[in-house]
Every structure is written in C-alpha cells, then in structure tokens.
Amino acid sequence: MTDASYLIVGGGTIGLALGWTLARRGADVTLVERDRAGRGTSWLAAGMLAPDAEIGFEELELYRLSRESLSRWPDFVRDLEADADMSVDYRDDGTLIVADDPDSEEALRRLYDFQTEHGLNVTWCSGAEAREIEPFLAPRLAAAIHAPMDHQVDNRLLLQALRVAFQNAGGTLHEDTEVEAILPNEDTPGIRLTNGETLTGQAVVVAAGVWSRELDGWTPAHTPSVRPVKGQMLQCRMQGAFELSHVIRGPDAYLAPKSNGRLVIGATSEERGFDTTVTAGGLYDLLEGAWEVVPGIYDLPVDDTWAGLRPASRDHAPLLGPSGDPGIWTATGHYRHGILLTPVTAQEMARQLLDGETSDWIAPFSPSRLHTATAPTS
C-alpha cells in the first residue's frame, strides 16, 4: 500500500490541469492514467473555447460557468506556458457561425436574438460582411454571427504542456496503469490497480471521462451518470494560398484552424456506446458540411481521421465535487466543453479540496443534483 495526499484517476486535460494546480499549491499529487497521459479524449478534441457560439437555450447556468472559464484562459495560458516552457497556440481570432441557406439563416436569427437578449458580444453579418472577416467563406452564404470573444487553443499542445508542467511542479505520474476500483473511505480513500496494488490518500478525484462509471467500488446511488457520445472527426493540412484564420461553425460541421497548419473538422454526435469506428457516412457528412461553408477545403490533403468519446452526464453538464461516496470526488461529465472548462474546473476543484470552499461557480454542478434523478434528459 502506498500513500499520497491526493489521487487523480484520469490523465486528460481535466485531470492533468487539476493535478498541476494542486501541485503548484504545494500538494502531494499522484495521477494514474490507463494509457498515455493526454492521449485520450482530450487529444481528439478541436480545442475551441466558444461559450458564445455554443450557448444553449436551456443552458444558462452552464453558459455562466463557461464564460467565467474563458475569462481565466489568458492567465491560465501565461502560467502554463511559463511552467512548461512551451507555447499552446492560444488564439483570439474569434468565431463565425454561418448559415448556408434560408432555413439555417432562420435558425441562426433565432440564436442571434437569444444571444443578444442575454447580452452577448455578437454581431449579425450579411454574407458579404462575413467574407470581409474571413475571405475563405463560401460566396453564397446567407448570413453569419461574428462572436469575437470565442477563442481557441491547440488542445494537443495544451496536453503536452500540462503533462510537463504537472511533473515540473512535483506531481507523480503513473502511465499505462489501469485502475480497477475506487475504495471509498472517510479517512483513507484509495484506488486498487489491476495489478492488485492499492494507493490511498486524503482524497480521490475521478477525472476519467467516459470511463468514470466503469470503475468498481461505486455505490449504486453515487455512480457517475456519464455515458459516451461518439464524435467522428478528420484533419486536413492547410497548404498553398489556403490559410483559414477563424473558427467556422456551419449547420453541419465546424472547422478549427491551428497555427501549425492543422485544420480540424468535426464532429458527428452519435449514441453508439464505446464504438470508435470511423465510418464512410460520418466522414462524408463532415466533408459535405465543411465544403458547403468553406469550399476551399476541396483540394486539401486529409492526413488523419478519428472518433472520440465525449463524456456526457444526464443533463450534459459536468459533475464537480464530492461524489457522495466518502473520500471520492468527481471532475467528469464535461461533454463538449472539457477544454473550455479546464481552468475553472481545475482552480475551483483545487479550492474545494485544499481550502474546503465551494464557490458559487461550481456549486450548481455538484454530483448530488442527479442523485434523485429518475430518468435521463436530452
């Protein structure tokens, strides 16, 4: 049996950022990852930091949390890049949400009215005005919303930096180490590895994304209500005169350009369990949707395809805080917003763990809100 003050299960952006934040404050932290840290779901994301573009008509509490997290990103990046001595390609070019026909323009107008009603910093653009902002947009686009406050980061550089910064801060990282079970206990909670070894500490934080509920040891009432939602994606390589500057969100696909030439196109949303098969139909839909709004992708080389699994809770909002099982906490269920919510999750969870303070930012996302739920909501 090995003792550590804080044990984190899961080495994605949430687990690594929380571990780094705790270690920076002097805590003894051990992070256990079943594969390579930073190479799971977070590696397969697009890195968009887009609360204004992604606001939902019934997600105002989540939008508030997302806006707060976005406001923390510049300082978070400054500290991370300093600790890791590398860039994460944080970009503040903004996002264009575009409509390519009258029906999508009508839907876009409803979104714009909702956004302005809630005071968002967005601008309605004609197709011509949108092309002045981003010349690579299709010439026949009907309209667009410009969301200048929505930013992006290269999620793969982010994960590499978090891994380095966590270890530089004194954190202990165990990769290729699978956790079999959590061991709830009021005084010495722990985890049991598949090799039979037991680790104990002051608290265990489960940040294992879609695999969070797969761990043994949960009591039925407190098992995290997290399911996988499949998202197929592809990557093109920008070359020649093609150099998209802004994140583009069309009705059927989004395009996220990175400074190193990667152009990430995504993403399907499929209830397929843990299936990660890339399908011809999924790629066709993405390519068609992307081509409709940015036709210049037609001649770009495709250099990668993949399918990731988003961790979705019953209400599609994260589960942040004590799980209900003694000594076990959760930081999971971020669904589409894991990269965006990284700073606020790491900082407020660290505050909760180290100082015993639950901020107003994460209080609405306590796992206890779902303990009495009787059915999933979509």
C-alpha positions in Angstrom: 0.0 0.0 0.0 1.3 3.4 -1.0 0.1 6.8 0.5 -0.3 10.1 -1.4 -2.2 13.1 -0.3 -4.4 13.4 -3.5 -5.0 10.7 -6.1 -6.4 11.6 -9.5 -7.8 9.0 -11.8 -7.5 10.1 -15.4 -4.8 12.0 -17.4 -6.9 14.1 -19.8 -7.0 17.9 -19.7 -9.1 18.0 -16.6 -7.0 15.5 -14.6 -3.7 17.0 -15.7 -4.8 20.6 -15.0 -6.2 19.8 -11.6 -3.0 17.9 -10.7 -0.9 20.8 -11.9 -3.0 23.3 -10.0 -2.8 21.2 -6.8 0.9 20.6 -7.1 1.6 24.3 -7.7 0.0 25.0 -4.4 2.3 22.5 -2.7 0.1 19.4 -2.5 1.4 15.9 -2.9 -0.4 14.6 -6.0 -0.3 11.3 -7.8 -2.1 10.9 -11.2 -2.9 7.5 -12.6 -3.6 7.1 -16.3 -4.6 3.8 -18.0 -2.8 4.7 -21.2 -0.5 7.7 -22.0 -1.4 10.9 -20.3 -3.1 13.4 -22.6 -3.7 10.9 -25.4 -7.3 10.0 -24.9 -10.5 12.0 -25.5 -8.8 15.4 -24.9 -6.2 14.7 -27.6 -9.1 14.0 -30.1 -10.9 17.3 -29.5 -10.8 20.5 -31.5 -9.7 23.0 -28.8 -12.5 25.5 -29.3 -13.2 27.9 -26.5 -16.6 29.0 -27.6 -19.2 29.7 -25.0 -21.0 32.4 -27.1 -21.2 30.1 -30.1 -22.3 27.1 -28.1 -24.9 28.7 -25.8 -28.0 26.5 -25.5 -31.5 27.8 -24.9 -31.7 25.9 -21.6 -28.1 26.0 -20.5 -27.7 29.4 -18.9 -26.0 28.1 -15.8 -23.5 26.2 -17.9 -23.0 29.3 -20.1 -22.2 31.4 -17.0 -19.6 28.8 -15.9 -18.2 28.7 -19.5 -17.9 32.5 -19.7 -16.1 32.6 -16.4 -13.7 29.8 -17.5 -13.0 31.7 -20.8 -12.1 34.8 -18.8 -9.5 32.8 -16.9 -7.8 31.4 -20.0 -5.3 34.2 -20.7 -3.8 34.0 -17.2 -4.0 30.2 -17.2 -2.1 30.1 -20.5 0.5 32.6 -19.2 1.2 30.4 -16.1 1.2 27.1 -18.0 3.5 28.3 -20.8 5.9 29.6 -18.2 5.9 26.4 -16.2 6.1 24.1 -19.2 8.4 26.4 -21.3 6.3 25.9 -24.4 3.5 27.5 -26.4 0.0 26.1 -26.5 -1.1 28.3 -29.5 -3.8 30.2 -27.7 -5.7 32.3 -30.4 -8.3 35.0 -30.0 -9.3 35.4 -33.7 -13.0 34.8 -32.8 -15.6 32.5 -34.4 -18.1 32.9 -37.3 -21.3 31.0 -37.1 -22.6 30.8 -40.6 -25.9 30.0 -42.4 -25.8 28.4 -45.9 -29.5 28.5 -46.9 -32.7 30.2 -45.8 -33.7 27.6 -43.3 -30.3 27.7 -41.5 -30.5 31.5 -41.7 -33.8 31.5 -39.8 -32.4 29.2 -37.2 -29.3 31.4 -36.9 -31.5 34.5 -36.4 -33.3 32.8 -33.5 -29.9 32.0 -32.0 -28.7 35.6 -32.5 -31.9 37.0 -30.9 -31.3 34.7 -27.9 -27.7 35.7 -27.7 -28.4 39.5 -27.7 -31.2 39.1 -25.3 -28.6 37.7 -22.8 -26.1 40.5 -23.5 -23.6 38.5 -25.6 -21.0 40.4 -27.6 -22.0 39.2 -31.0 -22.7 40.9 -34.4 -25.1 40.0 -37.2 -23.3 39.9 -40.6 -24.5 39.6 -44.1 -22.7 37.0 -46.2 -20.6 39.7 -47.8 -19.7 41.2 -44.4 -18.7 37.7 -43.1 -16.4 37.3 -46.1 -14.7 40.5 -45.3 -13.8 39.0 -41.9 -12.9 35.6 -43.4 -12.3 35.5 -47.2 -12.4 31.7 -47.5 -16.1 31.5 -46.7 -18.4 30.4 -49.5 -19.6 33.3 -51.7 -23.2 32.3 -51.4 -23.5 32.2 -47.6 -26.7 33.8 -46.4 -25.6 35.3 -43.1 -23.3 34.9 -40.1 -22.9 35.7 -36.5 -19.5 37.0 -35.5 -18.5 36.0 -32.0 -15.2 37.8 -31.4 -14.9 36.7 -27.8 -14.8 33.0 -28.6 -11.2 31.8 -28.8 -9.3 28.5 -29.4 -6.2 26.6 -28.3 -4.3 23.8 -29.8 -5.5 21.0 -27.5 -2.6 18.7 -28.3 0.0 21.3 -27.4 -2.1 22.1 -24.3 -2.0 18.5 -23.1 1.8 18.2 -23.7 2.3 21.4 -21.7 0.1 20.2 -18.9 1.9 16.9 -18.7 5.3 18.7 -18.4 4.0 21.4 -16.0 2.4 18.8 -13.7 5.7 16.9 -13.4 7.8 20.1 -13.1 5.6 21.1 -10.2 6.4 17.9 -8.4 3.4 15.7 -9.4 3.8 12.0 -9.7 2.5 10.4 -12.9 1.8 6.7 -13.5 1.0 5.9 -17.1 -0.1 2.6 -18.6 -1.5 1.9 -15.1 -5.2 0.9 -15.0 -7.4 1.5 -12.0 -9.8 -1.4 -11.2 -11.7 0.1 -8.4 -12.2 3.1 -6.1 -12.1 2.4 -2.4 -14.4 4.8 -0.6 -13.3 5.6 3.0 -13.9 8.6 5.2 -10.3 8.8 6.4 -8.2 6.9 3.9 -9.9 6.7 0.5 -8.0 4.9 -2.2 -7.8 3.1 -5.5 -7.0 -0.5 -6.4 -5.0 -1.1 -9.6 -5.5 -4.1 -11.9 -2.1 -5.4 -10.7 -3.5 -5.6 -7.2 -1.6 -2.7 -5.8 -3.5 -0.2 -3.6 -2.9 3.5 -3.3 -4.5 5.6 -0.5 -4.6 9.3 0.2 -6.6 12.2 1.6 -9.0 12.3 -1.4 -9.5 10.5 -4.7 -10.7 12.6 -7.7 -12.1 10.6 -10.6 -11.5 12.5 -13.8 -11.7 9.5 -16.1 -14.2 10.9 -18.6 -16.4 8.2 -20.2 -14.7 5.5 -18.1 -15.6 7.1 -14.8 -18.7 5.0 -14.2 -16.8 1.8 -15.3 -14.7 1.7 -12.1 -15.8 -0.8 -9.5 -16.5 0.4 -6.0 -19.2 3.0 -6.5 -22.4 2.6 -4.5 -25.4 2.5 -6.9 -26.7 5.9 -5.8 -23.5 7.7 -6.4 -22.2 6.1 -9.6 -21.5 9.0 -12.0 -24.2 9.3 -14.7 -21.7 9.6 -17.6 -22.2 8.0 -21.0 -20.0 8.1 -24.1 -21.3 10.2 -27.1 -19.3 9.4 -30.2 -17.8 12.2 -32.4 -16.1 11.4 -35.7 -13.6 14.0 -36.9 -11.0 14.5 -39.6 -7.9 16.6 -40.1 -6.8 18.4 -43.3 -3.5 20.1 -43.9 -3.7 23.7 -44.9 -1.3 24.5 -47.8 -0.6 27.0 -50.6 -2.7 30.1 -50.5 -5.4 28.4 -48.3 -5.0 29.8 -44.7 -8.2 29.9 -42.8 -7.9 32.4 -39.8 -11.2 31.9 -37.9 -13.1 29.0 -36.4 -16.1 28.5 -38.7 -19.2 26.8 -37.4 -21.7 25.8 -40.1 -25.0 24.0 -39.8 -23.4 20.5 -40.3 -19.7 20.9 -39.4 -17.1 23.2 -37.8 -13.6 24.0 -39.0 -10.8 24.9 -36.5 -7.5 26.0 -38.0 -4.3 25.7 -36.0 -1.1 27.8 -36.4 0.9 24.7 -37.4 -1.3 24.1 -40.5 -3.7 21.6 -39.0 -7.3 22.1 -39.9 -9.6 20.1 -37.6 -13.1 19.4 -39.0 -15.8 17.9 -36.8 -17.9 16.5 -35.4 -20.7 13.9 -35.6 -22.8 13.2 -32.5 -23.7 9.6 -32.2 -25.1 7.5 -29.3 -23.1 4.4 -30.1 -21.7 3.4 -26.7 -18.0 2.8 -26.7 -17.7 2.3 -30.5 -14.9 4.4 -32.1 -15.2 3.1 -35.7 -14.7 5.8 -38.3 -17.3 5.4 -41.0 -17.6 6.5 -44.6 -21.0 8.0 -43.8 -19.7 10.0 -40.9 -16.7 11.4 -42.9 -19.0 12.1 -45.9 -21.3 14.2 -43.8 -18.4 16.2 -42.2 -16.8 16.9 -45.6 -20.0 17.9 -47.2 -20.9 20.2 -44.3 -17.5 21.8 -44.3 -17.3 22.2 -48.1 -20.7 23.9 -48.1 -19.3 26.8 -46.0 -15.6 26.7 -46.9 -15.3 25.3 -50.4 -11.5 25.8 -50.5 -11.1 22.6 -48.5 -11.8 20.5 -51.6 -8.1 20.3 -52.6 -6.6 20.0 -49.2 -5.0 16.7 -48.2 -6.6 14.7 -45.5 -4.0 13.4 -43.1 -5.9 11.9 -40.2 -9.4 10.7 -39.2 -10.6 9.5 -35.8 -13.6 9.1 -33.5 -13.6 10.3 -29.9 -16.0 9.7 -27.0 -17.4 12.8 -25.2 -18.3 12.2 -21.5 -22.0 13.3 -21.2 -23.9 13.4 -18.0 -27.7 13.1 -17.8 -28.1 16.9 -18.2 -25.0 17.4 -20.3 -23.3 19.5 -17.5 -20.2 18.5 -15.6 -20.1 16.6 -12.2 -17.8 18.6 -10.0 -17.3 17.9 -6.3 -17.9 15.2 -3.7 -19.5 12.2 -5.2 -21.4 11.1 -2.2 -19.1 8.1 -1.6 -16.8 9.0 1.3 -13.5 10.5 0.2 -14.3 10.2 -3.5 -14.7 13.3 -5.7 -15.6 13.6 -9.4 -14.5 16.0 -12.1 -16.1 14.5 -15.1 -19.1 14.8 -17.5 -17.8 17.9 -19.3 -19.3 16.6 -22.6 -18.4 19.1 -25.4 -16.8 21.6 -23.1 -13.9 19.9 -21.5 -11.1 22.1 -23.0 -13.1 25.3 -22.4 -13.9 24.4 -18.8 -10.4 23.3 -17.9 -9.2 26.5 -16.0 -12.4 27.0 -13.9 -12.7 23.2 -13.1 -9.0 22.9 -12.0 -8.9 26.1 -10.0 -12.3 25.7 -8.2 -11.9 22.0 -7.6 -8.4 22.7 -6.1 -10.0 25.4 -3.9 -12.7 22.9 -2.8 -10.1 20.2 -2.0 -7.5 22.4 -0.3 -9.5 25.1 1.3 -12.8 23.4 1.9 -14.6 26.2 0.0 -17.3 25.5 -2.7 -17.5 28.5 -4.9 -20.7 29.8 -6.5 -19.2 28.9 -9.9 -19.2 25.1 -9.3 -21.9 24.7 -6.6 -24.7 24.2 -9.3 -22.7 21.3 -10.8 -22.4 19.2 -7.6 -23.0 15.5 -8.5 -25.7 15.4 -5.8 -28.0 17.2 -8.2 -28.5 14.0 -10.1 -28.7 11.6 -7.2 -32.5 11.8 -7.2 -33.0 11.9 -11.0 -35.1 9.1 -12.2 -34.5 9.4 -16.0 -32.0 10.8 -18.4 -32.7 14.2 -20.1 -31.6 15.0 -23.6 
